[in-house]
Amino acid sequence: LDAHRLWVIKLKESGHKIASGYLVNKQGIPGGGGFLILQSTNYENAKSVIEKDPIIIAGLVNWSLKEWIQVSGNLLD
């Protein structure tokens, strides 16, 4: 998990727009996985970035990549 956090920090420092965090239960306790939003030019570019995540490389998580079209808000600005 520490390697994943460092990877996210390095992506931010290199100019990527990224947000990540834990999924939590009703009591606010983590343990249900995580969620990551990455702004990218296209699906394939996003996939190539995400596949370099240390927790994915280590096979520690099941993951899927979904393309999202933003309609409103400024989440990653």
KEKE-3310 file (N, C-alpha, C; in steps of 0.2 Angstrom, whole numbers, plus 5000, padded with zeros to 4 digits):
npx = (5004:5010:5019:5010:5004:5015:5017:5005:5008:5019:5014:5005:5015:5021:5013:5001:4983:4975:4965:4963:4957:4950:4937:4924:4914:4898:4902:4913:4924:4938:4941:4934:4940:4946:4946:4950:4952:4957:4963:4964:4970:4964:4956:4966:4978:4975:4974:4987:4994:4988:4990:5003:5003:5009:5001:4993:5002:5008:4998:4988:4975:4959:4953:4945:4944:4935:4928:4924:4913:4913:4901:4897:4905:4921:4931:4944:4951)
npy = (4994:5006:5008:5010:5022:5031:5030:5036:5049:5052:5052:5064:5074:5073:5079:5073:5073:5067:5057:5048:5036:5027:5015:5015:5008:5011:5016:5023:5016:5010:4996:4991:4991:5002:5018:5026:5041:5046:5058:5058:5057:5047:5031:5020:5026:5030:5017:5012:5019:5016:5002:5002:5004:4999:4990:4984:4978:4969:4960:4961:4966:4966:4974:4986:4996:5010:5021:5038:5051:5068:5078:5089:5100:5101:5092:5087:5099)
npz = (5000:5004:4993:4983:4987:4986:4972:4967:4972:4965:4952:4953:4955:4943:4935:4932:4933:4946:4958:4973:4984:4999:5000:5011:5025:5033:5045:5042:5041:5033:5020:5010:4998:4985:4976:4961:4952:4936:4926:4908:4891:4883:4884:4882:4885:4899:4904:4902:4911:4923:4924:4929:4942:4958:4967:4958:4949:4958:4959:4969:4970:4963:4948:4938:4924:4920:4908:4909:4906:4910:4916:4924:4937:4945:4949:4947:4945)
capx = (5000:5014:5021:5004:5003:5021:5015:5000:5011:5024:5010:5003:5021:5023:5008:4994:4977:4973:4963:4962:4955:4948:4930:4922:4908:4894:4905:4919:4930:4941:4941:4930:4943:4948:4943:4955:4950:4963:4961:4968:4968:4960:4956:4972:4983:4974:4976:4994:4996:4985:4994:5010:5002:5012:4997:4991:5008:5009:4992:4985:4968:4955:4952:4943:4944:4929:4928:4919:4912:4911:4895:4898:4909:4928:4934:4952:4954)
capy = (5000:5012:5009:5013:5029:5034:5030:5042:5056:5054:5054:5071:5078:5073:5083:5070:5074:5060:5057:5041:5035:5021:5014:5014:5006:5016:5019:5026:5011:5007:4989:4989:4993:5009:5021:5031:5044:5049:5062:5056:5059:5042:5025:5016:5030:5028:5010:5011:5022:5012:4996:5003:5004:4993:4985:4980:4974:4963:4956:4962:4969:4965:4980:4987:5003:5013:5028:5042:5058:5072:5082:5095:5100:5102:5087:5087:5105)
capz = (5000:5004:4986:4979:4989:4983:4965:4966:4973:4959:4946:4954:4954:4936:4931:4931:4937:4949:4965:4975:4991:5001:5000:5018:5027:5036:5051:5040:5042:5026:5020:5005:4992:4984:4970:4959:4946:4933:4919:4903:4884:4881:4887:4882:4889:4906:4905:4902:4917:4929:4924:4932:4949:4961:4969:4952:4947:4963:4959:4976:4969:4957:4946:4931:4921:4917:4905:4912:4903:4915:4914:4928:4942:4944:4953:4946:4943)
cpx = (5004:5017:5016:5003:5009:5020:5011:5004:5016:5020:5008:5009:5023:5018:5001:4989:4974:4970:4961:4960:4952:4940:4929:4915:4904:4897:4911:4925:4932:4941:4937:4933:4945:4945:4948:4952:4957:4961:4966:4966:4963:4961:4963:4978:4982:4976:4983:4997:4994:4989:5001:5009:5005:5007:4994:4996:5009:5003:4988:4977:4965:4953:4949:4943:4938:4930:4923:4919:4909:4906:4896:4903:4916:4932:4942:4955:4958)
cpy = (5006:5013:5012:5020:5033:5035:5036:5048:5057:5056:5062:5075:5078:5077:5080:5072:5068:5061:5050:5041:5028:5021:5012:5011:5012:5019:5022:5022:5009:4999:4987:4990:5000:5011:5026:5034:5047:5052:5060:5058:5054:5036:5021:5020:5029:5021:5009:5014:5018:5005:4996:5004:4998:4988:4981:4975:4968:4959:4956:4964:4966:4972:4980:4995:5005:5020:5032:5049:5063:5077:5089:5094:5100:5098:5087:5093:5108)
cpz = (5000:4997:4982:4981:4986:4975:4963:4967:4968:4953:4947:4953:4947:4932:4930:4935:4940:4956:4967:4982:4993:5001:5008:5019:5030:5042:5049:5040:5035:5026:5014:4998:4991:4977:4968:4952:4943:4926:4914:4896:4881:4885:4888:4886:4897:4908:4906:4909:4923:4930:4928:4940:4953:4964:4964:4950:4951:4963:4966:4975:4963:4955:4939:4930:4918:4914:4907:4908:4908:4912:4918:4934:4940:4948:4953:4944:4949)
residu = (LEU:ASP:ALA:HIS:ARG:LEU:TRP:VAL:ILE:LYS:LEU:LYS:GLU:SER:GLY:HIS:LYS:ILE:ALA:SER:GLY:TYR:LEU:VAL:ASN:LYS:GLN:GLY:ILE:PRO:GLY:GLY:GLY:GLY:PHE:LEU:ILE:LEU:GLN:SER:THR:ASN:TYR:GLU:ASN:ALA:LYS:SER:VAL:ILE:GLU:LYS:ASP:PRO:ILE:ILE:ILE:ALA:GLY:LEU:VAL:ASN:TRP:SER:LEU:LYS:GLU:TRP:ILE:GLN:VAL:SER:GLY:ASN:LEU:LEU:ASP)
# end
